[in-house]
Amino acid sequence: MAKRFPINPAHPERTCWGCDQYCAAHDLRCGNGSDRTQHPVETFGPGWEQWGVAEGSSQPPSQSQAEP
């Protein structure tokens, strides 16, 4: 089972977010590349988790609701 993904971690720059191992930025055990993967809050800023969610809804519409 995958680990829970933190919405707003205290120090996202200290961790590689590329897989479920959440390695230290200087460790990179998974071989994800030469650089660490940034957390979405570093790239998109606060509120990134709300992008694409309809107003007044806690979840995006399901596919069955979208079909006519």
mmCIF file as Biopython writes it, N, C-alpha, C and O atoms, coordinates in Angstrom:
data_model
#
loop_
_atom_site.group_PDB
_atom_site.id
_atom_site.type_symbol
_atom_site.label_atom_id
_atom_site.label_alt_id
_atom_site.label_comp_id
_atom_site.label_asym_id
_atom_site.label_entity_id
_atom_site.label_seq_id
_atom_site.pdbx_PDB_ins_code
_atom_site.Cartn_x
_atom_site.Cartn_y
_atom_site.Cartn_z
_atom_site.occupancy
_atom_site.B_iso_or_equiv
_atom_site.auth_seq_id
_atom_site.auth_asym_id
_atom_site.pdbx_PDB_model_num
ATOM 1   N N  . MET A ? 1  ? 0.831   -1.171 0.000   1.0 0.0 1  A 1 
ATOM 2   C CA . MET A ? 1  ? 0.000   0.000  0.000   1.0 0.0 1  A 1 
ATOM 3   C C  . MET A ? 1  ? 0.885   1.247  0.000   1.0 0.0 1  A 1 
ATOM 4   O O  . MET A ? 1  ? 1.898   1.294  0.698   1.0 0.0 1  A 1 
ATOM 5   N N  . ALA A ? 2  ? 0.507   2.233  -0.767  1.0 0.0 2  A 1 
ATOM 6   C CA . ALA A ? 2  ? 1.283   3.459  -0.886  1.0 0.0 2  A 1 
ATOM 7   C C  . ALA A ? 2  ? 1.143   4.320  0.367   1.0 0.0 2  A 1 
ATOM 8   O O  . ALA A ? 2  ? 0.114   4.309  1.042   1.0 0.0 2  A 1 
ATOM 9   N N  . LYS A ? 3  ? 2.203   5.060  0.654   1.0 0.0 3  A 1 
ATOM 10  C CA . LYS A ? 3  ? 2.168   5.979  1.784   1.0 0.0 3  A 1 
ATOM 11  C C  . LYS A ? 3  ? 1.249   7.147  1.456   1.0 0.0 3  A 1 
ATOM 12  O O  . LYS A ? 3  ? 1.047   7.476  0.287   1.0 0.0 3  A 1 
ATOM 13  N N  . ARG A ? 4  ? 0.696   7.769  2.484   1.0 0.0 4  A 1 
ATOM 14  C CA . ARG A ? 4  ? -0.124  8.961  2.286   1.0 0.0 4  A 1 
ATOM 15  C C  . ARG A ? 4  ? 0.766   10.079 1.791   1.0 0.0 4  A 1 
ATOM 16  O O  . ARG A ? 4  ? 1.881   10.253 2.282   1.0 0.0 4  A 1 
ATOM 17  N N  . PHE A ? 5  ? 0.286   10.836 0.824   1.0 0.0 5  A 1 
ATOM 18  C CA . PHE A ? 5  ? 1.051   11.936 0.252   1.0 0.0 5  A 1 
ATOM 19  C C  . PHE A ? 5  ? 0.723   13.207 1.034   1.0 0.0 5  A 1 
ATOM 20  O O  . PHE A ? 5  ? -0.437  13.616 1.081   1.0 0.0 5  A 1 
ATOM 21  N N  . PRO A ? 6  ? 1.729   13.841 1.651   1.0 0.0 6  A 1 
ATOM 22  C CA . PRO A ? 6  ? 1.466   15.043 2.433   1.0 0.0 6  A 1 
ATOM 23  C C  . PRO A ? 6  ? 1.093   16.224 1.531   1.0 0.0 6  A 1 
ATOM 24  O O  . PRO A ? 6  ? 1.724   16.446 0.498   1.0 0.0 6  A 1 
ATOM 25  N N  . ILE A ? 7  ? 0.068   16.973 1.928   1.0 0.0 7  A 1 
ATOM 26  C CA . ILE A ? 7  ? -0.407  18.109 1.152   1.0 0.0 7  A 1 
ATOM 27  C C  . ILE A ? 7  ? 0.543   19.296 1.260   1.0 0.0 7  A 1 
ATOM 28  O O  . ILE A ? 7  ? 0.861   19.936 0.257   1.0 0.0 7  A 1 
ATOM 29  N N  . ASN A ? 8  ? 0.997   19.591 2.478   1.0 0.0 8  A 1 
ATOM 30  C CA . ASN A ? 8  ? 1.858   20.749 2.694   1.0 0.0 8  A 1 
ATOM 31  C C  . ASN A ? 8  ? 2.948   20.383 3.698   1.0 0.0 8  A 1 
ATOM 32  O O  . ASN A ? 8  ? 2.830   20.724 4.875   1.0 0.0 8  A 1 
ATOM 33  N N  . PRO A ? 9  ? 4.013   19.693 3.261   1.0 0.0 9  A 1 
ATOM 34  C CA . PRO A ? 9  ? 5.069   19.285 4.184   1.0 0.0 9  A 1 
ATOM 35  C C  . PRO A ? 9  ? 5.865   20.494 4.685   1.0 0.0 9  A 1 
ATOM 36  O O  . PRO A ? 9  ? 5.935   21.523 4.012   1.0 0.0 9  A 1 
ATOM 37  N N  . ALA A ? 10 ? 6.459   20.360 5.861   1.0 0.0 10 A 1 
ATOM 38  C CA . ALA A ? 10 ? 7.210   21.461 6.474   1.0 0.0 10 A 1 
ATOM 39  C C  . ALA A ? 10 ? 8.441   21.858 5.655   1.0 0.0 10 A 1 
ATOM 40  O O  . ALA A ? 10 ? 8.673   23.048 5.443   1.0 0.0 10 A 1 
ATOM 41  N N  . HIS A ? 11 ? 9.220   20.904 5.199   1.0 0.0 11 A 1 
ATOM 42  C CA . HIS A ? 11 ? 10.437  21.174 4.424   1.0 0.0 11 A 1 
ATOM 43  C C  . HIS A ? 11 ? 10.469  20.287 3.179   1.0 0.0 11 A 1 
ATOM 44  O O  . HIS A ? 11 ? 11.206  19.301 3.154   1.0 0.0 11 A 1 
ATOM 45  N N  . PRO A ? 12 ? 9.694   20.612 2.153   1.0 0.0 12 A 1 
ATOM 46  C CA . PRO A ? 12 ? 9.636   19.740 0.970   1.0 0.0 12 A 1 
ATOM 47  C C  . PRO A ? 12 ? 10.960  19.657 0.220   1.0 0.0 12 A 1 
ATOM 48  O O  . PRO A ? 12 ? 11.191  18.695 -0.513  1.0 0.0 12 A 1 
ATOM 49  N N  . GLU A ? 13 ? 11.821  20.633 0.388   1.0 0.0 13 A 1 
ATOM 50  C CA . GLU A ? 13 ? 13.102  20.637 -0.315  1.0 0.0 13 A 1 
ATOM 51  C C  . GLU A ? 13 ? 14.077  19.586 0.199   1.0 0.0 13 A 1 
ATOM 52  O O  . GLU A ? 13 ? 15.095  19.335 -0.444  1.0 0.0 13 A 1 
ATOM 53  N N  . ARG A ? 14 ? 13.795  18.971 1.329   1.0 0.0 14 A 1 
ATOM 54  C CA . ARG A ? 14 ? 14.680  17.967 1.913   1.0 0.0 14 A 1 
ATOM 55  C C  . ARG A ? 14 ? 14.389  16.553 1.443   1.0 0.0 14 A 1 
ATOM 56  O O  . ARG A ? 14 ? 15.118  15.627 1.798   1.0 0.0 14 A 1 
ATOM 57  N N  . THR A ? 15 ? 13.337  16.364 0.650   1.0 0.0 15 A 1 
ATOM 58  C CA . THR A ? 15 ? 12.884  15.029 0.259   1.0 0.0 15 A 1 
ATOM 59  C C  . THR A ? 15 ? 12.713  14.939 -1.246  1.0 0.0 15 A 1 
ATOM 60  O O  . THR A ? 15 ? 12.336  15.915 -1.893  1.0 0.0 15 A 1 
ATOM 61  N N  . CYS A ? 16 ? 12.991  13.762 -1.807  1.0 0.0 16 A 1 
ATOM 62  C CA . CYS A ? 16 ? 12.681  13.483 -3.206  1.0 0.0 16 A 1 
ATOM 63  C C  . CYS A ? 16 ? 11.283  12.872 -3.220  1.0 0.0 16 A 1 
ATOM 64  O O  . CYS A ? 16 ? 11.029  11.895 -2.515  1.0 0.0 16 A 1 
ATOM 65  N N  . TRP A ? 17 ? 10.381  13.432 -4.008  1.0 0.0 17 A 1 
ATOM 66  C CA . TRP A ? 17 ? 8.984   13.012 -4.025  1.0 0.0 17 A 1 
ATOM 67  C C  . TRP A ? 17 ? 8.666   12.133 -5.222  1.0 0.0 17 A 1 
ATOM 68  O O  . TRP A ? 17 ? 7.492   11.976 -5.559  1.0 0.0 17 A 1 
ATOM 69  N N  . GLY A ? 18 ? 9.669   11.553 -5.882  1.0 0.0 18 A 1 
ATOM 70  C CA . GLY A ? 18 ? 9.471   10.798 -7.110  1.0 0.0 18 A 1 
ATOM 71  C C  . GLY A ? 18 ? 8.877   9.419  -6.969  1.0 0.0 18 A 1 
ATOM 72  O O  . GLY A ? 18 ? 8.398   8.865  -7.958  1.0 0.0 18 A 1 
ATOM 73  N N  . CYS A ? 19 ? 8.887   8.839  -5.780  1.0 0.0 19 A 1 
ATOM 74  C CA . CYS A ? 19 ? 8.302   7.514  -5.567  1.0 0.0 19 A 1 
ATOM 75  C C  . CYS A ? 19 ? 7.826   7.407  -4.126  1.0 0.0 19 A 1 
ATOM 76  O O  . CYS A ? 19 ? 7.862   8.394  -3.391  1.0 0.0 19 A 1 
ATOM 77  N N  . ASP A ? 20 ? 7.387   6.243  -3.716  1.0 0.0 20 A 1 
ATOM 78  C CA . ASP A ? 20 ? 6.862   6.058  -2.363  1.0 0.0 20 A 1 
ATOM 79  C C  . ASP A ? 20 ? 7.953   5.898  -1.306  1.0 0.0 20 A 1 
ATOM 80  O O  . ASP A ? 20 ? 7.640   5.744  -0.126  1.0 0.0 20 A 1 
ATOM 81  N N  . GLN A ? 21 ? 9.219   5.932  -1.700  1.0 0.0 21 A 1 
ATOM 82  C CA . GLN A ? 21 ? 10.294  5.790  -0.715  1.0 0.0 21 A 1 
ATOM 83  C C  . GLN A ? 21 ? 10.569  7.099  0.020   1.0 0.0 21 A 1 
ATOM 84  O O  . GLN A ? 21 ? 11.059  7.077  1.149   1.0 0.0 21 A 1 
ATOM 85  N N  . TYR A ? 22 ? 10.261  8.236  -0.600  1.0 0.0 22 A 1 
ATOM 86  C CA . TYR A ? 22 ? 10.492  9.566  -0.009  1.0 0.0 22 A 1 
ATOM 87  C C  . TYR A ? 22 ? 11.904  9.672  0.559   1.0 0.0 22 A 1 
ATOM 88  O O  . TYR A ? 22 ? 12.085  9.950  1.744   1.0 0.0 22 A 1 
ATOM 89  N N  . CYS A ? 23 ? 12.904  9.447  -0.297  1.0 0.0 23 A 1 
ATOM 90  C CA . CYS A ? 23 ? 14.315  9.488  0.092   1.0 0.0 23 A 1 
ATOM 91  C C  . CYS A ? 23 ? 14.740  10.904 0.447   1.0 0.0 23 A 1 
ATOM 92  O O  . CYS A ? 23 ? 14.118  11.880 0.026   1.0 0.0 23 A 1 
ATOM 93  N N  . ALA A ? 24 ? 15.798  10.998 1.221   1.0 0.0 24 A 1 
ATOM 94  C CA . ALA A ? 24 ? 16.413  12.296 1.472   1.0 0.0 24 A 1 
ATOM 95  C C  . ALA A ? 24 ? 16.949  12.828 0.146   1.0 0.0 24 A 1 
ATOM 96  O O  . ALA A ? 24 ? 17.335  12.045 -0.722  1.0 0.0 24 A 1 
ATOM 97  N N  . ALA A ? 25 ? 16.977  14.131 -0.017  1.0 0.0 25 A 1 
ATOM 98  C CA . ALA A ? 25 ? 17.387  14.744 -1.278  1.0 0.0 25 A 1 
ATOM 99  C C  . ALA A ? 25 ? 18.806  14.362 -1.688  1.0 0.0 25 A 1 
ATOM 100 O O  . ALA A ? 25 ? 19.121  14.365 -2.878  1.0 0.0 25 A 1 
ATOM 101 N N  . HIS A ? 26 ? 19.650  14.040 -0.746  1.0 0.0 26 A 1 
ATOM 102 C CA . HIS A ? 26 ? 21.037  13.667 -1.062  1.0 0.0 26 A 1 
ATOM 103 C C  . HIS A ? 26 ? 21.222  12.161 -1.238  1.0 0.0 26 A 1 
ATOM 104 O O  . HIS A ? 26 ? 22.321  11.722 -1.575  1.0 0.0 26 A 1 
ATOM 105 N N  . ASP A ? 27 ? 20.184  11.361 -1.020  1.0 0.0 27 A 1 
ATOM 106 C CA . ASP A ? 27 ? 20.294  9.905  -1.052  1.0 0.0 27 A 1 
ATOM 107 C C  . ASP A ? 27 ? 19.863  9.319  -2.403  1.0 0.0 27 A 1 
ATOM 108 O O  . ASP A ? 27 ? 20.671  8.666  -3.063  1.0 0.0 27 A 1 
ATOM 109 N N  . LEU A ? 28 ? 18.635  9.530  -2.822  1.0 0.0 28 A 1 
ATOM 110 C CA . LEU A ? 28 ? 18.065  9.068  -4.091  1.0 0.0 28 A 1 
ATOM 111 C C  . LEU A ? 28 ? 18.295  7.574  -4.337  1.0 0.0 28 A 1 
ATOM 112 O O  . LEU A ? 28 ? 18.905  7.191  -5.335  1.0 0.0 28 A 1 
ATOM 113 N N  . ARG A ? 29 ? 17.807  6.743  -3.432  1.0 0.0 29 A 1 
ATOM 114 C CA . ARG A ? 29 ? 17.962  5.285  -3.518  1.0 0.0 29 A 1 
ATOM 115 C C  . ARG A ? 29 ? 17.250  4.659  -4.703  1.0 0.0 29 A 1 
ATOM 116 O O  . ARG A ? 29 ? 17.684  3.617  -5.195  1.0 0.0 29 A 1 
ATOM 117 N N  . CYS A ? 30 ? 16.175  5.263  -5.173  1.0 0.0 30 A 1 
ATOM 118 C CA . CYS A ? 30 ? 15.360  4.625  -6.204  1.0 0.0 30 A 1 
ATOM 119 C C  . CYS A ? 30 ? 15.956  4.766  -7.605  1.0 0.0 30 A 1 
ATOM 120 O O  . CYS A ? 30 ? 15.472  4.123  -8.537  1.0 0.0 30 A 1 
ATOM 121 N N  . GLY A ? 31 ? 16.977  5.578  -7.777  1.0 0.0 31 A 1 
ATOM 122 C CA . GLY A ? 31 ? 17.551  5.768  -9.099  1.0 0.0 31 A 1 
ATOM 123 C C  . GLY A ? 31 ? 16.655  6.599  -9.992  1.0 0.0 31 A 1 
ATOM 124 O O  . GLY A ? 31 ? 16.639  6.409  -11.208 1.0 0.0 31 A 1 
ATOM 125 N N  . ASN A ? 32 ? 15.913  7.515  -9.405  1.0 0.0 32 A 1 
ATOM 126 C CA . ASN A ? 32 ? 14.959  8.346  -10.122 1.0 0.0 32 A 1 
ATOM 127 C C  . ASN A ? 32 ? 15.644  9.387  -11.010 1.0 0.0 32 A 1 
ATOM 128 O O  . ASN A ? 32 ? 14.963  10.165 -11.677 1.0 0.0 32 A 1 
ATOM 129 N N  . GLY A ? 33 ? 16.934  9.414  -11.028 1.0 0.0 33 A 1 
ATOM 130 C CA . GLY A ? 33 ? 17.648  10.396 -11.833 1.0 0.0 33 A 1 
ATOM 131 C C  . GLY A ? 33 ? 18.709  11.075 -10.998 1.0 0.0 33 A 1 
ATOM 132 O O  . GLY A ? 33 ? 18.977  10.672 -9.866  1.0 0.0 33 A 1 
ATOM 133 N N  . SER A ? 34 ? 19.304  12.093 -11.552 1.0 0.0 34 A 1 
ATOM 134 C CA . SER A ? 34 ? 20.372  12.774 -10.838 1.0 0.0 34 A 1 
ATOM 135 C C  . SER A ? 34 ? 19.847  13.873 -9.931  1.0 0.0 34 A 1 
ATOM 136 O O  . SER A ? 34 ? 20.562  14.316 -9.032  1.0 0.0 34 A 1 
ATOM 137 N N  . ASP A ? 35 ? 18.624  14.320 -10.141 1.0 0.0 35 A 1 
ATOM 138 C CA . ASP A ? 35 ? 18.009  15.360 -9.312  1.0 0.0 35 A 1 
ATOM 139 C C  . ASP A ? 35 ? 16.780  14.801 -8.625  1.0 0.0 35 A 1 
ATOM 140 O O  . ASP A ? 35 ? 16.187  13.821 -9.076  1.0 0.0 35 A 1 
ATOM 141 N N  . ARG A ? 36 ? 16.411  15.430 -7.540  1.0 0.0 36 A 1 
ATOM 142 C CA . ARG A ? 36 ? 15.215  14.998 -6.823  1.0 0.0 36 A 1 
ATOM 143 C C  . ARG A ? 36 ? 13.966  15.531 -7.521  1.0 0.0 36 A 1 
ATOM 144 O O  . ARG A ? 36 ? 14.024  16.540 -8.224  1.0 0.0 36 A 1 
ATOM 145 N N  . THR A ? 37 ? 12.857  14.860 -7.326  1.0 0.0 37 A 1 
ATOM 146 C CA . THR A ? 37 ? 11.572  15.310 -7.852  1.0 0.0 37 A 1 
ATOM 147 C C  . THR A ? 37 ? 10.952  16.257 -6.831  1.0 0.0 37 A 1 
ATOM 148 O O  . THR A ? 37 ? 10.859  15.927 -5.649  1.0 0.0 37 A 1 
ATOM 149 N N  . GLN A ? 38 ? 10.531  17.428 -7.285  1.0 0.0 38 A 1 
ATOM 150 C CA . GLN A ? 38 ? 9.963   18.420 -6.384  1.0 0.0 38 A 1 
ATOM 151 C C  . GLN A ? 38 ? 8.537   18.058 -5.973  1.0 0.0 38 A 1 
ATOM 152 O O  . GLN A ? 38 ? 7.818   17.371 -6.698  1.0 0.0 38 A 1 
ATOM 153 N N  . HIS A ? 39 ? 8.154   18.532 -4.810  1.0 0.0 39 A 1 
ATOM 154 C CA . HIS A ? 39 ? 6.779   18.394 -4.330  1.0 0.0 39 A 1 
ATOM 155 C C  . HIS A ? 39 ? 5.929   19.412 -5.099  1.0 0.0 39 A 1 
ATOM 156 O O  . HIS A ? 39 ? 6.437   20.484 -5.429  1.0 0.0 39 A 1 
ATOM 157 N N  . PRO A ? 40 ? 4.666   19.122 -5.395  1.0 0.0 40 A 1 
ATOM 158 C CA . PRO A ? 40 ? 3.820   20.066 -6.133  1.0 0.0 40 A 1 
ATOM 159 C C  . PRO A ? 40 ? 3.702   21.444 -5.483  1.0 0.0 40 A 1 
ATOM 160 O O  . PRO A ? 40 ? 3.520   22.433 -6.192  1.0 0.0 40 A 1 
ATOM 161 N N  . VAL A ? 41 ? 3.798   21.538 -4.163  1.0 0.0 41 A 1 
ATOM 162 C CA . VAL A ? 41 ? 3.717   22.846 -3.512  1.0 0.0 41 A 1 
ATOM 163 C C  . VAL A ? 41 ? 4.921   23.711 -3.886  1.0 0.0 41 A 1 
ATOM 164 O O  . VAL A ? 41 ? 4.813   24.937 -3.899  1.0 0.0 41 A 1 
ATOM 165 N N  . GLU A ? 42 ? 6.064   23.096 -4.191  1.0 0.0 42 A 1 
ATOM 166 C CA . GLU A ? 42 ? 7.236   23.842 -4.628  1.0 0.0 42 A 1 
ATOM 167 C C  . GLU A ? 42 ? 7.058   24.359 -6.050  1.0 0.0 42 A 1 
ATOM 168 O O  . GLU A ? 42 ? 7.528   25.447 -6.383  1.0 0.0 42 A 1 
ATOM 169 N N  . THR A ? 43 ? 6.391   23.592 -6.874  1.0 0.0 43 A 1 
ATOM 170 C CA . THR A ? 43 ? 6.213   23.948 -8.278  1.0 0.0 43 A 1 
ATOM 171 C C  . THR A ? 43 ? 5.019   24.869 -8.491  1.0 0.0 43 A 1 
ATOM 172 O O  . THR A ? 43 ? 5.131   25.874 -9.193  1.0 0.0 43 A 1 
ATOM 173 N N  . PHE A ? 44 ? 3.875   24.537 -7.893  1.0 0.0 44 A 1 
ATOM 174 C CA . PHE A ? 44 ? 2.624   25.249 -8.167  1.0 0.0 44 A 1 
ATOM 175 C C  . PHE A ? 44 ? 2.175   26.178 -7.055  1.0 0.0 44 A 1 
ATOM 176 O O  . PHE A ? 44 ? 1.280   26.997 -7.266  1.0 0.0 44 A 1 
ATOM 177 N N  . GLY A ? 45 ? 2.770   26.071 -5.880  1.0 0.0 45 A 1 
ATOM 178 C CA . GLY A ? 45 ? 2.410   26.937 -4.769  1.0 0.0 45 A 1 
ATOM 179 C C  . GLY A ? 45 ? 1.261   26.389 -3.937  1.0 0.0 45 A 1 
ATOM 180 O O  . GLY A ? 45 ? 0.709   25.330 -4.236  1.0 0.0 45 A 1 
ATOM 181 N N  . PRO A ? 46 ? 0.904   27.131 -2.878  1.0 0.0 46 A 1 
ATOM 182 C CA . PRO A ? 46 ? -0.189  26.697 -2.007  1.0 0.0 46 A 1 
ATOM 183 C C  . PRO A ? 46 ? -1.496  26.586 -2.782  1.0 0.0 46 A 1 
ATOM 184 O O  . PRO A ? 46 ? -1.755  27.369 -3.697  1.0 0.0 46 A 1 
ATOM 185 N N  . GLY A ? 47 ? -2.299  25.626 -2.416  1.0 0.0 47 A 1 
ATOM 186 C CA . GLY A ? 47 ? -3.580  25.410 -3.072  1.0 0.0 47 A 1 
ATOM 187 C C  . GLY A ? 47 ? -3.495  24.510 -4.287  1.0 0.0 47 A 1 
ATOM 188 O O  . GLY A ? 47 ? -4.482  24.365 -5.008  1.0 0.0 47 A 1 
ATOM 189 N N  . TRP A ? 48 ? -2.348  23.901 -4.537  1.0 0.0 48 A 1 
ATOM 190 C CA . TRP A ? 48 ? -2.173  23.040 -5.710  1.0 0.0 48 A 1 
ATOM 191 C C  . TRP A ? 48 ? -3.145  21.874 -5.713  1.0 0.0 48 A 1 
ATOM 192 O O  . TRP A ? 48 ? -3.558  21.424 -6.782  1.0 0.0 48 A 1 
ATOM 193 N N  . GLU A ? 49 ? -3.522  21.370 -4.533  1.0 0.0 49 A 1 
ATOM 194 C CA . GLU A ? 49 ? -4.395  20.193 -4.453  1.0 0.0 49 A 1 
ATOM 195 C C  . GLU A ? 49 ? -5.831  20.504 -4.855  1.0 0.0 49 A 1 
ATOM 196 O O  . GLU A ? 49 ? -6.618  19.577 -5.050  1.0 0.0 49 A 1 
ATOM 197 N N  . GLN A ? 50 ? -6.195  21.764 -4.985  1.0 0.0 50 A 1 
ATOM 198 C CA . GLN A ? 50 ? -7.557  22.148 -5.353  1.0 0.0 50 A 1 
ATOM 199 C C  . GLN A ? 50 ? -7.734  22.368 -6.857  1.0 0.0 50 A 1 
ATOM 200 O O  . GLN A ? 50 ? -8.860  22.571 -7.312  1.0 0.0 50 A 1 
ATOM 201 N N  . TRP A ? 51 ? -6.673  22.335 -7.621  1.0 0.0 51 A 1 
ATOM 202 C CA . TRP A ? 51 ? -6.764  22.565 -9.064  1.0 0.0 51 A 1 
ATOM 203 C C  . TRP A ? 51 ? -7.607  21.486 -9.714  1.0 0.0 51 A 1 
ATOM 204 O O  . TRP A ? 51 ? -7.389  20.300 -9.466  1.0 0.0 51 A 1 
ATOM 205 N N  . GLY A ? 52 ? -8.553  21.868 -10.529 1.0 0.0 52 A 1 
ATOM 206 C CA . GLY A ? 52 ? -9.363  20.919 -11.273 1.0 0.0 52 A 1 
ATOM 207 C C  . GLY A ? 52 ? -10.549 20.372 -10.515 1.0 0.0 52 A 1 
ATOM 208 O O  . GLY A ? 52 ? -11.303 19.571 -11.067 1.0 0.0 52 A 1 
ATOM 209 N N  . VAL A ? 53 ? -10.744 20.768 -9.275  1.0 0.0 53 A 1 
ATOM 210 C CA . VAL A ? 53 ? -11.880 20.307 -8.486  1.0 0.0 53 A 1 
ATOM 211 C C  . VAL A ? 53 ? -12.998 21.331 -8.635  1.0 0.0 53 A 1 
ATOM 212 O O  . VAL A ? 53 ? -12.765 22.532 -8.499  1.0 0.0 53 A 1 
ATOM 213 N N  . ALA A ? 54 ? -14.198 20.864 -8.909  1.0 0.0 54 A 1 
ATOM 214 C CA . ALA A ? 54 ? -15.346 21.756 -9.096  1.0 0.0 54 A 1 
ATOM 215 C C  . ALA A ? 54 ? -15.665 22.512 -7.813  1.0 0.0 54 A 1 
ATOM 216 O O  . ALA A ? 54 ? -15.472 21.984 -6.717  1.0 0.0 54 A 1 
ATOM 217 N N  . GLU A ? 55 ? -16.147 23.734 -7.938  1.0 0.0 55 A 1 
ATOM 218 C CA . GLU A ? 55 ? -16.533 24.548 -6.790  1.0 0.0 55 A 1 
ATOM 219 C C  . GLU A ? 55 ? -17.596 23.824 -5.963  1.0 0.0 55 A 1 
ATOM 220 O O  . GLU A ? 55 ? -18.534 23.253 -6.520  1.0 0.0 55 A 1 
ATOM 221 N N  . GLY A ? 56 ? -17.453 23.846 -4.654  1.0 0.0 56 A 1 
ATOM 222 C CA . GLY A ? 56 ? -18.438 23.248 -3.769  1.0 0.0 56 A 1 
ATOM 223 C C  . GLY A ? 56 ? -18.397 21.735 -3.719  1.0 0.0 56 A 1 
ATOM 224 O O  . GLY A ? 56 ? -19.272 21.114 -3.117  1.0 0.0 56 A 1 
ATOM 225 N N  . SER A ? 57 ? -17.410 21.139 -4.333  1.0 0.0 57 A 1 
ATOM 226 C CA . SER A ? 57 ? -17.306 19.687 -4.351  1.0 0.0 57 A 1 
ATOM 227 C C  . SER A ? 57 ? -15.982 19.272 -3.731  1.0 0.0 57 A 1 
ATOM 228 O O  . SER A ? 57 ? -14.953 19.902 -3.976  1.0 0.0 57 A 1 
ATOM 229 N N  . SER A ? 58 ? -16.003 18.219 -2.934  1.0 0.0 58 A 1 
ATOM 230 C CA . SER A ? 58 ? -14.769 17.740 -2.327  1.0 0.0 58 A 1 
ATOM 231 C C  . SER A ? 58 ? -14.051 16.736 -3.218  1.0 0.0 58 A 1 
ATOM 232 O O  . SER A ? 58 ? -12.889 16.408 -2.977  1.0 0.0 58 A 1 
ATOM 233 N N  . GLN A ? 59 ? -14.745 16.241 -4.259  1.0 0.0 59 A 1 
ATOM 234 C CA . GLN A ? 59 ? -14.155 15.279 -5.174  1.0 0.0 59 A 1 
ATOM 235 C C  . GLN A ? 59 ? -14.537 15.663 -6.605  1.0 0.0 59 A 1 
ATOM 236 O O  . GLN A ? 59 ? -15.602 16.235 -6.838  1.0 0.0 59 A 1 
ATOM 237 N N  . PRO A ? 60 ? -13.653 15.342 -7.568  1.0 0.0 60 A 1 
ATOM 238 C CA . PRO A ? 60 ? -14.014 15.606 -8.961  1.0 0.0 60 A 1 
ATOM 239 C C  . PRO A ? 60 ? -15.151 14.694 -9.393  1.0 0.0 60 A 1 
ATOM 240 O O  . PRO A ? 60 ? -15.317 13.615 -8.824  1.0 0.0 60 A 1 
ATOM 241 N N  . PRO A ? 61 ? -15.938 15.099 -10.386 1.0 0.0 61 A 1 
ATOM 242 C CA . PRO A ? 61 ? -17.051 14.245 -10.827 1.0 0.0 61 A 1 
ATOM 243 C C  . PRO A ? 61 ? -16.545 12.932 -11.380 1.0 0.0 61 A 1 
ATOM 244 O O  . PRO A ? 61 ? -15.510 12.884 -12.045 1.0 0.0 61 A 1 
ATOM 245 N N  . SER A ? 62 ? -17.283 11.855 -11.101 1.0 0.0 62 A 1 
ATOM 246 C CA . SER A ? 62 ? -16.876 10.545 -11.600 1.0 0.0 62 A 1 
ATOM 247 C C  . SER A ? 62 ? -17.242 10.428 -13.080 1.0 0.0 62 A 1 
ATOM 248 O O  . SER A ? 62 ? -18.031 11.210 -13.609 1.0 0.0 62 A 1 
ATOM 249 N N  . GLN A ? 63 ? -16.658 9.450  -13.717 1.0 0.0 63 A 1 
ATOM 250 C CA . GLN A ? 63 ? -16.884 9.260  -15.156 1.0 0.0 63 A 1 
ATOM 251 C C  . GLN A ? 63 ? -18.351 8.937  -15.446 1.0 0.0 63 A 1 
ATOM 252 O O  . GLN A ? 63 ? -18.880 9.345  -16.480 1.0 0.0 63 A 1 
ATOM 253 N N  . SER A ? 64 ? -19.008 8.212  -14.546 1.0 0.0 64 A 1 
ATOM 254 C CA . SER A ? 64 ? -20.404 7.860  -14.774 1.0 0.0 64 A 1 
ATOM 255 C C  . SER A ? 64 ? -21.305 9.090  -14.724 1.0 0.0 64 A 1 
ATOM 256 O O  . SER A ? 64 ? -22.340 9.113  -15.390 1.0 0.0 64 A 1 
ATOM 257 N N  . GLN A ? 65 ? -20.946 10.101 -13.961 1.0 0.0 65 A 1 
ATOM 258 C CA . GLN A ? 65 ? -21.717 11.329 -13.906 1.0 0.0 65 A 1 
ATOM 259 C C  . GLN A ? 65 ? -21.489 12.193 -15.151 1.0 0.0 65 A 1 
ATOM 260 O O  . GLN A ? 65 ? -22.372 12.953 -15.550 1.0 0.0 65 A 1 
ATOM 261 N N  . ALA A ? 66 ? -20.311 12.075 -15.760 1.0 0.0 66 A 1 
ATOM 262 C CA . ALA A ? 66 ? -19.960 12.895 -16.905 1.0 0.0 66 A 1 
ATOM 263 C C  . ALA A ? 66 ? -20.633 12.399 -18.197 1.0 0.0 66 A 1 
ATOM 264 O O  . ALA A ? 66 ? -20.828 13.177 -19.130 1.0 0.0 66 A 1 
ATOM 265 N N  . GLU A ? 67 ? -20.987 11.108 -18.250 1.0 0.0 67 A 1 
ATOM 266 C CA . GLU A ? 67 ? -21.601 10.571 -19.455 1.0 0.0 67 A 1 
ATOM 267 C C  . GLU A ? 67 ? -23.087 10.953 -19.517 1.0 0.0 67 A 1 
ATOM 268 O O  . GLU A ? 67 ? -23.774 10.919 -18.497 1.0 0.0 67 A 1 
ATOM 269 N N  . PRO A ? 68 ? -23.590 11.319 -20.714 1.0 0.0 68 A 1 
ATOM 270 C CA . PRO A ? 68 ? -25.001 11.690 -20.826 1.0 0.0 68 A 1 
ATOM 271 C C  . PRO A ? 68 ? -25.937 10.505 -20.781 1.0 0.0 68 A 1 
ATOM 272 O O  . PRO A ? 68 ? -27.154 10.675 -20.865 1.0 0.0 68 A 1 
#
